[in-house]
């Protein structure tokens, strides 16, 4: 285990907890994905669930102070969490509820793939207390879905959202990816309109990230597929923003939109720099100023837990300087922006004394705008987010 950084520090803010549960299994690995997710491991599902439950119990034993912090949000991510049976999901939740105070959880999110679960499964999820579904739609172009190695068709994606709404889920989100191989502006318009017309309350948009080592990266680098140009990429991005605004969706984070304040409260924790515990292979947690990363491979993860060992393979102590930087650029991702009062309550330091020059310069450049005691990204600033964020890294 590696340790970097200096001693921990104390900040002043209200404590509550988020819990992330990583389920690394997929029916089919997407061609663009470099996450800790794997196909063809059905034989390990039962052992993995046992190991995940053991990790929750072991963490609670080794970090007993964490068990007194009320859990606010629970998020099942992956991979595809719905590869597990309802009984297995219930087993995980029961262990979590036994170890942590979950009486006032405001949101339980579940990632899912269209076409892989039916209405009976959805009803059971709702009975377990799941309040929010996030579907990996990505596109409504069947040809592109094949290129991406998605396991569903456009019609299956539509049916999945119909079913979720009919079952009674109030918060249903759909992901869309733009700048895909061979994609055009009219495809973007169709995707956004189709998704909104289905009745979702939340949309997440992502530009394609060509990750080295993925099958899609290989196809592009070998000339088998061609990506849109930078200008086309930007035009698609602008088109999505304009359309979503026209349909009444407000951007509350660089990539996330809602038309009735159906925020992803768990993800808001990340941007608000709050604590969260993360369990499962490859999961990342942030607790008491320490970032931890779990063993990413399923079998070694299971074996470590069988030996009674936490599966953490990397730890990083966050220094106060690093925390200040992280807090600033994460806050700037959201519509609420970087608040002077929130910063000073958190760190007992003056925001303007540290970053006054940067805030003034970025405002003059039209990349930030001041709203009361906060600085927020402008639309142009969001396009150049990495540049803006870099100005807060010392």
C-alpha positions as CSV (number, residue, x, y, z in Angstrom):
1,X,0.0,0.0,0.0
2,X,1.3,3.4,-0.9
3,X,1.0,6.5,1.2
4,X,1.6,10.1,0.0
5,X,1.0,13.5,1.3
6,X,1.2,15.0,4.8
7,X,-0.8,14.9,7.9
8,X,-4.6,15.1,7.9
9,X,-6.4,18.4,8.7
10,X,-9.7,19.4,10.2
11,X,-12.4,21.2,8.2
12,X,-15.8,22.5,9.4
13,X,-18.8,21.1,7.6
14,X,-21.9,19.0,8.3
15,X,-21.1,15.3,8.3
16,X,-23.2,12.8,6.5
17,X,-22.2,9.9,4.3
18,X,-22.7,8.6,0.8
19,X,-22.2,4.9,-0.1
20,X,-21.1,3.7,-3.5
21,X,-21.4,-0.1,-4.3
22,X,-19.5,-1.3,-7.3
23,X,-20.8,-4.3,-9.3
24,X,-18.2,-5.0,-11.9
25,X,-20.2,-7.4,-14.1
26,X,-21.5,-6.9,-17.6
27,X,-23.5,-9.1,-19.9
28,X,-21.3,-7.5,-22.7
29,X,-18.3,-5.3,-22.4
30,X,-18.7,-2.1,-24.4
31,X,-16.0,-1.2,-26.9
32,X,-15.2,2.2,-25.4
33,X,-15.2,1.2,-21.7
34,X,-12.1,1.1,-19.6
35,X,-13.9,0.9,-16.2
36,X,-13.4,-2.0,-13.8
37,X,-16.1,-4.1,-15.4
38,X,-16.0,-7.6,-16.9
39,X,-18.1,-10.0,-18.9
40,X,-18.3,-13.7,-18.6
41,X,-17.8,-13.9,-14.9
42,X,-21.2,-15.2,-13.9
43,X,-19.6,-18.1,-11.9
44,X,-18.2,-15.5,-9.5
45,X,-21.4,-13.5,-8.8
46,X,-22.3,-15.3,-5.5
47,X,-18.7,-15.2,-4.2
48,X,-18.4,-11.5,-5.1
49,X,-21.6,-10.6,-3.2
50,X,-20.3,-12.4,-0.2
51,X,-16.9,-10.6,-0.5
52,X,-18.7,-7.2,-0.9
53,X,-20.7,-7.8,2.2
54,X,-17.6,-8.9,4.1
55,X,-15.9,-5.7,3.0
56,X,-18.7,-3.6,4.4
57,X,-18.5,-5.4,7.7
58,X,-14.7,-5.3,7.9
59,X,-14.6,-1.6,7.1
60,X,-17.2,-0.9,9.9
61,X,-15.0,-2.9,12.3
62,X,-11.8,-1.2,11.4
63,X,-13.2,2.3,11.1
64,X,-16.0,2.3,13.8
65,X,-16.3,6.1,13.7
66,X,-17.8,5.9,10.2
67,X,-20.7,3.8,11.6
68,X,-22.0,6.8,13.5
69,X,-22.3,9.0,10.4
70,X,-25.8,9.0,8.9
71,X,-26.0,7.7,5.3
72,X,-27.7,10.1,2.9
73,X,-27.3,8.4,-0.5
74,X,-26.6,4.9,-1.8
75,X,-25.5,4.3,-5.4
76,X,-25.2,1.0,-7.2
77,X,-22.8,1.5,-10.1
78,X,-20.8,-0.7,-12.5
79,X,-20.5,-2.5,-14.7
80,X,-24.1,-3.3,-14.6
81,X,-25.5,-3.8,-11.1
82,X,-28.7,-5.3,-12.4
83,X,-26.7,-8.4,-13.4
84,X,-27.3,-9.4,-9.8
85,X,-30.5,-11.0,-8.7
86,X,-32.9,-9.1,-6.5
87,X,-32.0,-11.4,-3.6
88,X,-28.3,-10.5,-4.0
89,X,-29.1,-6.8,-4.1
90,X,-31.2,-7.2,-1.0
91,X,-28.4,-9.1,0.7
92,X,-26.0,-6.3,0.1
93,X,-28.5,-3.7,1.4
94,X,-29.3,-5.7,4.5
95,X,-25.6,-5.9,5.5
96,X,-25.2,-2.1,4.8
97,X,-28.3,-1.3,6.9
98,X,-27.0,-3.5,9.8
99,X,-23.6,-1.6,9.9
100,X,-24.6,1.9,9.1
101,X,-27.4,4.3,10.0
102,X,-29.6,4.4,6.9
103,X,-32.9,5.6,8.4
104,X,-32.8,8.9,6.5
105,X,-31.5,7.9,3.1
106,X,-32.9,10.3,0.5
107,X,-31.9,8.4,-2.6
108,X,-30.9,4.9,-3.8
109,X,-29.7,5.0,-7.4
110,X,-29.3,2.0,-9.6
111,X,-27.5,1.9,-13.0
112,X,-29.1,-0.3,-15.6
113,X,-28.8,-1.3,-19.2
114,X,-31.9,-1.3,-21.4
115,X,-33.3,-4.7,-22.4
116,X,-31.7,-6.5,-19.5
117,X,-34.4,-6.2,-16.8
118,X,-38.2,-6.6,-17.0
119,X,-41.1,-5.0,-15.1
120,X,-41.1,-7.6,-12.5
121,X,-37.5,-6.9,-11.7
122,X,-38.2,-3.1,-11.7
123,X,-41.1,-3.6,-9.2
124,X,-38.8,-5.6,-7.0
125,X,-36.2,-2.8,-7.1
126,X,-38.8,-0.3,-6.1
127,X,-39.9,-2.6,-3.2
128,X,-36.3,-2.6,-2.0
129,X,-36.4,1.2,-1.8
130,X,-34.6,2.1,-5.0
131,X,-35.7,5.6,-6.0
132,X,-33.7,6.4,-9.1
133,X,-32.8,4.6,-12.3
134,X,-30.0,5.6,-14.6
135,X,-30.1,3.9,-18.0
136,X,-27.1,3.7,-20.3
137,X,-28.9,4.6,-23.5
138,X,-25.9,6.3,-25.3
139,X,-27.7,6.6,-28.7
140,X,-30.8,5.7,-30.5
141,X,-28.9,4.7,-33.7
142,X,-28.8,0.9,-33.9
143,X,-25.7,0.8,-36.1
144,X,-23.8,2.9,-33.6
145,X,-25.1,0.7,-30.7
146,X,-23.6,-2.3,-32.5
147,X,-20.2,-0.5,-33.0
148,X,-20.2,0.4,-29.3
149,X,-21.0,-3.3,-28.4
150,X,-24.1,-2.2,-26.5
151,X,-26.4,-5.1,-25.7
152,X,-29.6,-3.3,-26.7
153,X,-31.4,-1.7,-29.6
154,X,-33.1,1.7,-29.8
155,X,-36.5,0.1,-29.4
156,X,-35.3,-1.8,-26.3
157,X,-34.1,1.5,-24.8
158,X,-37.5,3.1,-25.4
159,X,-39.3,0.2,-23.8
160,X,-37.0,0.2,-20.8
161,X,-37.9,3.8,-20.0
162,X,-41.6,3.2,-20.6
163,X,-41.5,0.3,-18.2
164,X,-39.6,2.2,-15.5
165,X,-42.1,5.1,-15.6
166,X,-45.1,2.8,-15.7
167,X,-43.8,0.9,-12.6
168,X,-43.7,4.3,-10.9
169,X,-40.1,5.5,-10.7
170,X,-40.2,9.3,-10.4
171,X,-36.5,9.8,-11.2
172,X,-35.4,8.2,-14.4
173,X,-32.2,9.3,-16.1
174,X,-30.7,8.6,-19.6
175,X,-27.1,8.8,-20.7
176,X,-26.2,10.0,-24.2
177,X,-22.7,10.0,-25.8
178,X,-21.8,12.4,-28.6
179,X,-19.0,12.6,-31.1
180,X,-19.3,8.9,-31.9
181,X,-17.8,7.4,-35.1
182,X,-19.8,8.6,-38.1
183,X,-22.2,10.6,-36.0
184,X,-23.8,13.7,-37.5
185,X,-25.6,16.7,-36.1
186,X,-29.0,15.4,-37.1
187,X,-28.3,12.2,-35.1
188,X,-27.7,14.4,-32.0
189,X,-31.0,16.2,-32.5
190,X,-32.8,12.9,-32.9
191,X,-31.2,11.4,-29.8
192,X,-32.0,14.4,-27.5
193,X,-35.6,14.7,-28.7
194,X,-36.3,11.0,-28.5
195,X,-34.9,10.8,-24.9
196,X,-36.8,13.8,-23.7
197,X,-40.1,12.7,-25.4
198,X,-39.9,9.5,-23.5
199,X,-40.4,11.4,-20.3
200,X,-37.1,11.2,-18.4
201,X,-36.4,13.8,-15.7
202,X,-32.6,13.7,-16.0
203,X,-30.1,13.6,-18.9
204,X,-26.4,13.1,-18.7
205,X,-24.3,13.9,-21.8
206,X,-20.7,12.8,-22.4
207,X,-18.3,13.4,-25.3
208,X,-16.7,10.1,-26.4
209,X,-13.4,9.5,-24.6
210,X,-11.1,7.3,-26.7
211,X,-9.4,5.3,-24.0
212,X,-6.2,3.5,-24.9
213,X,-6.5,-0.2,-24.6
214,X,-10.1,-0.4,-25.6
215,X,-11.4,-2.1,-28.7
216,X,-12.8,1.2,-30.0
217,X,-9.4,2.9,-29.6
218,X,-7.9,0.1,-31.7
219,X,-10.5,0.5,-34.4
220,X,-10.0,4.2,-34.7
221,X,-6.2,4.1,-34.6
222,X,-6.2,1.5,-37.3
223,X,-8.4,3.6,-39.5
224,X,-11.4,1.3,-39.4
225,X,-13.6,4.0,-37.8
226,X,-13.5,7.8,-38.1
227,X,-14.4,10.2,-35.4
228,X,-16.1,13.6,-36.0
229,X,-13.8,16.6,-36.3
230,X,-13.2,19.0,-33.4
231,X,-15.5,21.5,-35.1
232,X,-18.2,18.9,-35.5
233,X,-17.7,17.8,-31.9
234,X,-18.2,21.4,-30.6
235,X,-21.3,21.8,-32.8
236,X,-22.8,18.6,-31.4
237,X,-22.1,19.9,-27.9
238,X,-23.8,23.2,-28.6
239,X,-26.7,21.5,-30.2
240,X,-27.3,19.4,-27.1
241,X,-27.2,22.4,-24.8
242,X,-29.6,24.4,-27.0
243,X,-32.1,21.5,-27.3
244,X,-32.1,20.6,-23.7
245,X,-32.6,24.2,-22.7
246,X,-35.5,24.5,-25.2
247,X,-37.1,21.4,-23.6
248,X,-36.9,22.9,-20.2
249,X,-33.8,21.1,-18.9
250,X,-31.4,23.0,-16.7
251,X,-27.8,22.2,-16.6
252,X,-26.8,21.8,-12.9
253,X,-23.4,20.3,-13.6
254,X,-21.2,20.3,-16.7
255,X,-22.6,17.0,-18.0
256,X,-25.9,16.7,-16.1
257,X,-29.4,18.2,-16.8
258,X,-32.8,18.0,-15.1
259,X,-36.2,19.5,-15.9
260,X,-37.6,19.3,-12.4
261,X,-34.8,19.3,-9.9
262,X,-34.3,15.5,-10.2
263,X,-30.7,15.8,-9.2
264,X,-28.4,12.9,-8.7
265,X,-27.9,13.6,-5.1
266,X,-25.2,11.0,-4.7
267,X,-23.1,12.5,-7.5
268,X,-23.6,15.9,-6.0
269,X,-21.6,14.6,-3.0
270,X,-18.6,14.3,-5.3
271,X,-18.9,17.9,-6.6
272,X,-19.6,19.2,-3.1
273,X,-16.5,17.5,-1.7
274,X,-18.3,15.4,0.8
275,X,-17.3,12.0,2.3
276,X,-18.4,8.8,0.6
277,X,-17.5,5.2,1.3
278,X,-17.0,2.9,-1.8
279,X,-17.2,-0.9,-1.6
280,X,-16.4,-3.4,-4.4
281,X,-13.6,-4.2,-6.9
282,X,-12.0,-1.1,-8.3
283,X,-14.1,1.3,-6.1
284,X,-12.7,4.7,-5.0
285,X,-13.7,6.2,-1.7
286,X,-13.1,9.5,0.1
287,X,-13.2,9.5,3.8
288,X,-11.6,11.7,6.4
289,X,-9.3,13.4,3.9
290,X,-8.0,10.1,2.5
291,X,-8.7,8.7,-1.0
292,X,-8.6,5.0,-1.3
293,X,-8.6,2.7,-4.3
294,X,-9.7,-1.0,-4.1
295,X,-8.2,-4.0,-5.9
296,X,-9.8,-3.8,-9.4
297,X,-9.8,-7.5,-10.4
298,X,-12.6,-9.7,-9.2
299,X,-10.7,-12.9,-8.1
300,X,-7.9,-11.0,-6.2
301,X,-10.6,-8.8,-4.6
302,X,-12.5,-11.9,-3.4
303,X,-9.4,-13.6,-2.1
304,X,-8.3,-10.6,-0.1
305,X,-11.7,-10.5,1.7
306,X,-11.5,-14.2,2.3
307,X,-8.3,-13.6,4.1
308,X,-9.9,-11.0,6.3
309,X,-8.1,-8.1,4.6
310,X,-9.5,-4.9,3.3
311,X,-9.0,-4.8,-0.5
312,X,-7.4,-1.3,-0.5
313,X,-4.4,-1.2,-2.8
314,X,-3.7,2.5,-2.8
315,X,-4.2,5.3,-0.3
316,X,-3.5,9.0,-0.6
317,X,-3.7,11.4,2.3
318,X,-5.1,14.7,1.0
319,X,-3.2,17.8,2.2
320,X,-5.0,21.0,3.0
321,X,-3.5,22.6,-0.1
322,X,-4.8,19.8,-2.3
323,X,-8.2,19.9,-0.6
324,X,-8.6,23.6,-1.3
325,X,-7.8,23.0,-5.0
326,X,-10.1,20.0,-5.3
327,X,-13.0,21.9,-3.5
328,X,-12.7,24.8,-5.9
329,X,-12.7,23.0,-9.2
330,X,-15.3,20.5,-8.2
331,X,-17.6,23.3,-7.0
332,X,-17.1,25.1,-10.3
333,X,-18.5,22.1,-12.2
334,X,-22.0,22.9,-10.8
335,X,-24.6,25.6,-11.4
336,X,-24.1,26.8,-7.8
337,X,-20.4,27.5,-8.5
338,X,-17.7,28.3,-6.0
339,X,-19.2,30.0,-3.0
340,X,-17.1,32.4,-1.0
341,X,-19.1,31.6,2.2
342,X,-19.0,27.8,1.7
343,X,-15.3,27.9,1.0
344,X,-14.6,30.0,4.1
345,X,-16.9,27.9,6.3
346,X,-15.1,24.7,5.1
347,X,-11.5,25.8,5.4
348,X,-11.5,28.9,7.7
349,X,-9.5,30.8,5.1
350,X,-10.3,33.7,2.8
351,X,-11.2,32.6,-0.8
352,X,-10.2,36.0,-2.2
353,X,-6.9,36.0,-0.4
354,X,-6.0,32.7,-2.1
355,X,-7.7,32.9,-5.5
356,X,-8.8,36.5,-5.8
357,X,-6.5,37.2,-8.8
358,X,-7.6,34.0,-10.6
359,X,-11.3,34.8,-10.1
360,X,-10.9,38.3,-11.4
361,X,-8.9,37.2,-14.5
362,X,-11.3,34.4,-15.4
363,X,-14.2,36.8,-15.0
364,X,-12.6,39.3,-17.3
365,X,-12.0,36.5,-19.9
366,X,-15.7,35.7,-19.8
367,X,-15.2,32.2,-18.5
368,X,-16.6,32.9,-15.0
369,X,-19.4,35.2,-13.8
370,X,-20.1,36.3,-10.3
371,X,-23.6,35.6,-8.9
372,X,-24.0,37.0,-5.4
373,X,-21.1,35.5,-3.4
374,X,-20.4,32.7,-5.9
375,X,-18.4,32.4,-9.1
376,X,-20.0,30.2,-11.8
377,X,-18.8,28.9,-15.2
378,X,-20.3,30.8,-18.2
379,X,-21.4,28.7,-21.2
380,X,-18.0,29.5,-22.8
381,X,-16.3,28.6,-19.5
382,X,-17.9,25.2,-19.5
383,X,-16.4,24.5,-22.9
384,X,-13.0,25.3,-21.5
385,X,-13.5,23.8,-18.1
386,X,-10.1,22.1,-17.9
387,X,-8.4,25.4,-18.5
388,X,-10.5,27.1,-15.8
389,X,-9.9,24.3,-13.3
390,X,-6.2,24.4,-13.9
391,X,-6.1,27.9,-12.6
392,X,-6.9,26.7,-9.2
393,X,-4.1,24.0,-9.1
394,X,-1.0,25.2,-7.4
